[in-house]
Amino acid sequence: PNDNKAIGVYCFTPELFLKHSRRETPIINTTEQIKELIEEAFALMLSKKLPQDISINVCSTDELRQIHSRFGLWSDSIQGFAINAQTEFGTNCVGNKKLKQIFVKNSHLDALMLTIGHEIGHVYTSSLPNSHDEEAKAFSFAMEWAKIIRENNIGNLAENIKDDIDFNPARNGLHDLAFFFIKKLMNNGLKPMEIHNGLVKKYISLFGSYN
């Protein structure tokens, strides 16, 4: 079953962070090709190493479809998904920790790096009780991730990423609500990671206070 508390499948669209007119970046087919870039972005953003219990797997479309079939219906719009450690599927372990698994579709370097940032935002901390807060958590993480890549020109991608993320997300009752919640808080002076941390600690929620 597709349990959103364990599995992040939200059809993230990395192009929303990317300039319409931008140079084409190479297609990335293996995790090893971008491992150092991921680790660099994570270290600059959080001042620590990427945890060993987060596994990132770059897959072909067929591989991603096959893995995803265990959890729900496939859509070609799915760029990746994440399995948090609390799910039974995450049986592989690193030390005494269950492995948090990220699967992403091979793609151009700029789009792939942004998708990975979003998925790390899902698994870096425990899943939240509802899908809207969970999506806002991952999206706010992704916003900071994109900023770090742009400001530090990681992978020579600075010119590909928008200076300001201002767009109209899909009006599906999930992406739009999560985004406008984040935008409202940012307009009130909060930074993306402050929003992320507030959601993680359950100080804030799209639906008011937690019980």
C-alpha positions in Angstrom: 0.0 0.0 0.0 1.1 3.6 -0.6 1.4 4.9 2.9 2.4 8.6 2.6 3.7 8.5 6.1 6.5 6.3 4.9 6.7 6.9 1.1 7.0 10.3 -0.5 5.5 10.1 -4.0 4.3 13.7 -4.8 5.3 14.1 -8.4 7.9 16.9 -7.6 8.6 19.0 -10.7 12.2 20.3 -10.6 11.6 22.6 -13.6 9.7 24.9 -11.2 13.0 25.9 -9.7 14.8 26.1 -13.1 15.0 29.0 -15.5 13.1 28.5 -18.7 16.0 29.5 -20.8 19.1 27.7 -19.5 22.0 25.7 -20.8 21.5 22.0 -21.1 23.3 19.9 -18.5 24.4 16.3 -19.0 22.2 13.3 -18.4 23.1 11.5 -15.2 22.6 7.7 -15.1 24.3 6.6 -12.0 24.5 7.8 -8.4 28.3 7.8 -8.5 28.3 10.5 -11.1 26.8 13.0 -8.7 27.6 11.6 -5.3 30.2 14.3 -4.5 27.8 17.1 -5.6 25.1 15.8 -3.3 27.5 15.5 -0.4 28.9 19.0 -1.0 25.4 20.6 -1.1 24.3 18.7 2.1 27.5 19.7 4.0 27.1 23.4 3.0 23.5 23.4 3.9 23.5 21.6 7.2 27.2 21.8 8.3 27.4 18.0 8.6 28.0 15.0 6.4 25.2 13.2 4.6 24.0 10.5 6.9 25.1 7.0 6.0 21.6 5.7 6.5 20.3 7.7 3.5 20.6 5.7 0.3 20.3 7.5 -3.0 19.7 5.5 -6.2 19.6 6.9 -9.7 17.4 4.5 -11.8 16.3 4.1 -15.4 12.6 4.8 -16.0 11.9 1.0 -16.2 13.8 0.4 -12.9 11.9 3.2 -11.2 8.6 1.9 -12.5 9.3 -1.6 -11.2 10.4 -0.5 -7.7 7.4 1.9 -7.5 5.0 -0.8 -8.5 5.2 -2.2 -5.0 3.5 0.9 -3.6 0.9 2.2 -6.1 0.0 3.1 -9.6 2.8 4.4 -11.9 2.7 7.8 -13.5 5.3 9.1 -16.0 5.3 12.4 -14.0 7.0 10.7 -11.1 10.6 11.8 -11.0 11.4 10.0 -7.8 10.2 8.8 -4.4 11.5 8.2 -0.9 11.0 5.5 1.6 11.5 6.6 5.2 13.0 4.2 7.7 9.8 3.5 9.5 8.3 1.5 6.7 8.7 -2.3 6.6 10.2 -2.0 3.1 13.3 -0.3 4.7 14.7 -3.5 6.0 18.3 -2.9 5.0 20.3 -1.5 7.8 23.4 0.6 8.4 24.7 -0.3 11.9 21.5 -0.2 14.0 19.7 2.1 11.7 17.2 1.2 9.0 18.1 2.5 5.6 16.2 5.5 4.3 15.9 4.9 0.6 15.6 7.5 -2.3 14.9 6.4 -5.8 15.1 9.0 -8.6 14.8 8.8 -12.4 17.9 9.5 -14.5 17.7 13.0 -15.8 19.7 16.1 -16.6 22.1 17.2 -13.8 20.2 20.3 -12.8 16.8 18.7 -12.6 18.1 15.6 -10.9 20.0 17.5 -8.2 16.8 19.4 -7.3 14.7 16.3 -7.2 17.2 14.6 -4.9 17.1 17.6 -2.6 13.3 17.3 -2.4 13.5 13.6 -1.6 16.2 14.2 1.1 13.8 16.6 2.6 11.3 13.8 3.0 13.7 11.3 4.7 16.2 13.4 6.6 13.7 13.5 9.4 10.7 11.4 10.5 7.6 11.5 8.4 4.9 13.9 9.6 1.3 12.9 10.5 -0.4 14.3 7.4 0.7 14.5 3.8 0.3 18.3 3.5 2.8 19.1 6.3 5.1 16.4 4.9 5.0 18.0 1.5 5.6 21.4 3.0 8.5 20.0 5.0 10.2 18.5 1.8 9.4 21.6 -0.3 10.9 24.0 2.2 14.0 21.8 2.4 14.2 21.8 -1.4 13.9 25.6 -1.5 17.0 26.0 0.7 18.8 23.2 -1.2 18.2 25.1 -4.5 19.5 28.3 -2.9 22.7 26.6 -1.6 23.4 25.1 -5.1 22.9 28.5 -6.7 24.9 30.6 -4.2 27.8 28.1 -4.2 27.6 27.3 -7.9 27.6 23.6 -7.1 28.1 21.5 -10.3 28.3 24.8 -12.2 24.5 25.1 -11.9 24.1 28.6 -10.5 22.9 30.1 -13.8 20.3 27.4 -14.3 18.4 28.0 -11.0 15.9 30.9 -10.5 16.8 33.6 -8.1 13.3 33.7 -6.7 10.9 30.8 -6.6 7.6 32.3 -7.6 5.2 30.0 -9.4 1.7 28.6 -9.5 1.9 24.9 -8.3 -0.6 22.3 -9.4 -3.9 23.1 -7.8 -4.5 19.6 -6.5 -5.2 20.3 -2.9 -1.7 19.2 -1.9 1.1 21.1 -3.7 -0.8 24.4 -3.8 -1.8 24.4 -0.2 1.7 23.4 0.9 3.3 26.0 -1.3 1.0 28.9 -0.3 1.5 28.0 3.4 5.3 28.3 2.9 4.9 31.5 0.9 2.8 33.0 3.6 5.3 32.2 6.3 8.2 33.5 4.2 6.2 36.8 3.7 6.1 37.0 7.5 9.9 36.8 7.7 10.6 33.1 8.1 13.3 31.4 6.1 12.8 28.1 4.3 14.8 26.0 6.9 13.0 27.8 9.8 9.8 26.6 8.3 11.2 23.1 7.7 12.4 22.9 11.3 9.1 24.3 12.7 7.2 21.6 10.8 9.6 18.9 12.0 9.3 19.9 15.6 5.5 20.3 15.1 5.5 23.9 16.2 3.6 24.8 13.0 1.2 23.0 10.7 -1.0 23.7 7.8 -3.9 22.7 10.0 -3.1 24.7 13.2 -1.7 23.2 16.3 -1.0 19.5 16.8 -2.9 17.8 19.6 
